[in-house]
């Protein structure tokens, strides 16, 4: 068996009985056991239940109507609730929390036959761009163990990149699927807000959070997305819309190229994306320059809005109902204070305080309300651009994977790592991050952005590009990186 096999080949091999689902699951469990100590991309490995589910998949495969992902391993970001398996959000606050139910994303992939390997590491409560804020330790990039994998879905992206799983779920609030996908050399999709149910996904910023798939290729991302998506009556923001269908590959798109976004971009990264632009032209697509006004204000608006929502969502972690509770307190107020002080990490505390401040009397209009107005302007800028083009080609990250602990000048420098992904999140649009080159032996990605609910077009464009390139087929040499 090989670690880097696509969903369709895995499905064909399982149906042809080249190996069983149990053997396939054990293969990936063995890779996790061998390499996870160095990379740290899994928080929980659910070995016993995984093999039980794989055995059940084998029984289904013996019938004529096995589901589409039957027997194919998957890893879930550790903010999707899983019945009987702890869900920590990489926080001391939930270190021992075991949910009594499955998130909709977990249930739907399980119903499709996918076999869960376990839960992947992440930035605490999805707040971070480097996977350095986890209480379980930093995740390391499989391409270079001294570098970050990106965040907050760093564990998910790293697990796919390292060949520990063919599929993974992640979440994207301001770039948390796309940025780690770019830094780890895998493919990841942030769906349109509302396409994937948020039921059972522990909230960071409810108007921005969106679950999505990560895999080696755009076609595998599509395979997973079609099982994750769909209306869910338990999520009031869930859209009632038909499943994603790919467009015909003979279709040509008008692709917008926002030149202003490339002005401050590292010249080597810009050069790789320019080569990708020419590849799209060679495929018959038309490139047209577009403007995206108000982008410069997006990062500031995002951190006001997301922190405000985080301060509200995280108010429930008070030590009373579930989660961490301090062992020593003198009264109820002291218990609240000690519990939250012990349970939350520095970045989470910073955002709670920022959000509480921006929502407070006297500052609401100056910060929160103004940020909402900027959000509308950013969204309107995209909608105006999409009157002229079908898709937009843009950078994902301003740098390649940076060294662990290298960003020490304060939170603003870290926040700017999401410079190119945050505007898409504010607008609620779908965007696909896919590999498009290497700079100094580190992978980089680009993003294809589409109008609301245009995942079919976005993925079609990504698949067409990957049919002509092999960036997504290049993988790190773990024998070298993990043993040196």
C-alpha positions, 0 to 999 in steps of 0.5 A: 500500500502507498500513503498517497492514493486518491479516493477513486483509486482507494474505492476501486482497490477496496471494491476489487479486494486488493486489500480490506478496509481493516488493512487500509485503516491499519496501514494509516494507523501504523503511519500515525504511530511512526511519525506523529511523535515528530509532527504532532498532528493528532491529538487523539488516535481512536485505534480500537473504534477505527478498526471496528468501523473498518470491519463494518465497512468491509461487511458493507463492501461485500454488498452491492450498495456500499456508500461512496466513502466506504472504508476510506480513512478520514481525520476530523479537526478536534472542534467537531464533536464526536460521540464517545471520543474527546473533543478538546478544541486544543484547549485546557478548557476542554481537555477532557470533554467528551460529547454525547453526540456527533457533529453533522459533518462527522455523522454525514461522513460516517454515514458515507462509510468513511472510517475515522482515524481520530482527531487532529491538532489545531490552534486553540479554539481555532484562534491562530495562523500557525498551530502554535497556540494548542495546549497540546503543543505545536504541529510541525510542517512535514516538509520541514519540522522547524516550520509551522504548518499554518493554522488553525487547521494545521493538524488536518493539513499536516496529517494529509501532507504526511500521508497519515490520512487521505482525507481530513475535515477542517474549519475556516473562519479567516483562512484556517483551511486555505492557509495551512493547505498552502503551507503544507502543499495540499488542497483545501476548500472553504465552502460558501458560508451555509453550505456545510452545517455548523451543528456540533462544530464548536464555535469561534465566530458564528457568522464566519465559521465554516467547515470544509474538506482537505485532501491531496487533490481538488477531485478528492476535495469534491468527493468529500464535500458532496458528503459533508454538505447539505441543509441541516435543520439543526443549523439555522444558517444552513442553506437549502441548496442542491449538492455541488456538481462539477462543470464540464471540463470543456467550459472556459472561465473568465478569471479575474486577476487582482493586480493590487493584491500582488504589489507587496507579495514575495516576488518568488511566490508572485512568480509561481502564481503568475506561471499558474495564471499562464497555465490557465490561459493555456487551457483556454481561460481568459484572464482579466484584471479586476479591482477589489477595493477596501481589501486593506481594511479587511484584517482590522474589521475581521479581528474586531468582528471575530473577537466580538463573536468569540467573547460571546461564544466563549462566555459559556465556558465558566466551569459550571456545566462542562469543561475545566473547573478550577480545583481551588476557589473561595467563592463563585466569582473566584471560581469563574475567574480562576477557571477561565484563567487556567482554561484559556491560553494567551491568544484566546484571552487576548481575543476575548478581551478585545471582543468584550471591549469592542462590544462595550458601551461607548465603543460599539459604534466606533469599532463593531458597527464600523467593522460591519460596514467595512465587511459590507464594503468588502463583500460588495467589492467582490460582487462587483468584480463577479459581474465581469468574471467567473472566478478570481485568482489570488494568493493564499499566504504572504510567505511560505511556512515560517519558522516556529516561534519566529513571529514574536513582534506581537499579534499584528504580524501574525494576524497579517498572515491571513491578509489574502484569506480574510476578505473572502471569509468576510464576504462568505464566498467559496475559495479553493487553495491548491498547490502551485509551486515551491519556493526554497523547497517549501510548497505554496498555494494559490486560491480560486475564489468564486461567487456564492455557492459556485463550488462546482465552478471553483472545483472544476477550475482546480481540477482542470489545473491539477490535470495539467500540473503535478504540484499536488502529487509532490509529497514530503520525504518523511524518512528524511525529515522525521529521522534527521 
